């Protein structure tokens, strides 16, 4: 019985190695993109929860003591709120002690991106 040996063309040999490598690279890129998006979403949710916690602590202080806290340090010292200053920037602005303060929490990555967008 005669055995026939087929030789692959150079193009077929190249494609048999390149196509799986490109597919693997595409999958890795998609996974990395998904993880990056999940991390950013987690930071945004953390900022929202921190803002709500500070607001609840300020309202709790008003209910117990009769006035809103004059600064953020009072809230962190007396109401058990922890602020991770490496991740979040908190703006706490109070006009008078009997009006609800303005509380804004942003992630520091957002702040850096906003600065770069604002620069010419």
N, C-alpha and C positions, 0 to 999 in steps of 0.2 A: 504494500500500500504506500502510495506516495503521499508525503506530507508537504503541505503548502505552508510557507511562512510568509506572512504579510508584514511588510514594514510600514510603520507609521510615518506619515509625512512629518516634516519638521513643524509645520503649523499645528497639526493635531497634537504633537508632543507638547508644544508650548501651551496650547489651550488646556490640555489636561492638567497642567500644573497651575496655570494662572487663574482659571475660573474658580476653583475651590478657594484659592487664596483671597481673591477679591470678594467672594461671598462671605468668608470668615471675617474679613476686614469690615465689610458693611454691617454685619451683625454686631461686631464689637463697637463700632461707632454708634449704632442705634441704642445699644445697652448703655453706653456712657452718656449719651444725650438724655435718655430716660432717667438715669440716676441723678444727673445734674438738675433736671426739672423737678424731680421729687424733693431734692434738697432745698431748692429755692422755695417750693411750696411749703415745706416744713418751717422754714424761717419766717415766711409771711404769716403762717398760722400762729407761730409762737409770738410774733409781734402783736397780733390781734388779741391773743389770750392775755398777754402781759398788760395791754391797754385796758382790757376789761377788768383784770385783777386790781389794777391801780385805781380805777374808777370805783369799783366795789369797796375797796378799802377807804377811799375818801368819803364815800357816802356813809359807810359804817362809822367812821370817825365823827361825821356830822351828827349822826343819830345818837351817839353816845356822849360826845363832848360839846355839841352845840355849835361847832364851827368846822369848816373844812381845813385840812392841814395846810400850813403856810408854805411848806416845801416838800420835796420828794424824800428828803432824808428822814423827816418825821414819820412818813409812811413806812419806809423800809425799816426803821428802828422799832416802831411800835406795832406794826400790823403784819409782820412776817412776809413782806414782799421782797423777793430777791430779783435784782436786775443784773443781767449779764452784760456788763458794759462793753465787752468785746464783740457782742453780736447786735446790741440794740442801742439806739439813742432815744432818750425820753425827753420830751418837752412838757413841762408842768408849769402852767401859767395860771395864777390866781389873781383876780382883781380885788375882791373883798372876801372876807371870811364867811359870808353867808350866801355866796353864789358859787355854783358848781364850777370847778376849775376846768380849764382847757387842757386836755391830755392828748398828746400825740406820741406814738411810738413808731419808729421806722427801723428797718434793718440797716446795719452799717454798709452792707454791700449795695443796697439801693441808694444810700446817700452818696457813695463814691461814684456810682453810675450817673446819678443826677448831676453831680459836679462836672463830670466829663462831658455830658451832653450840653451843659450850659456854657462850657468854655468854647470860644470860637476856634 
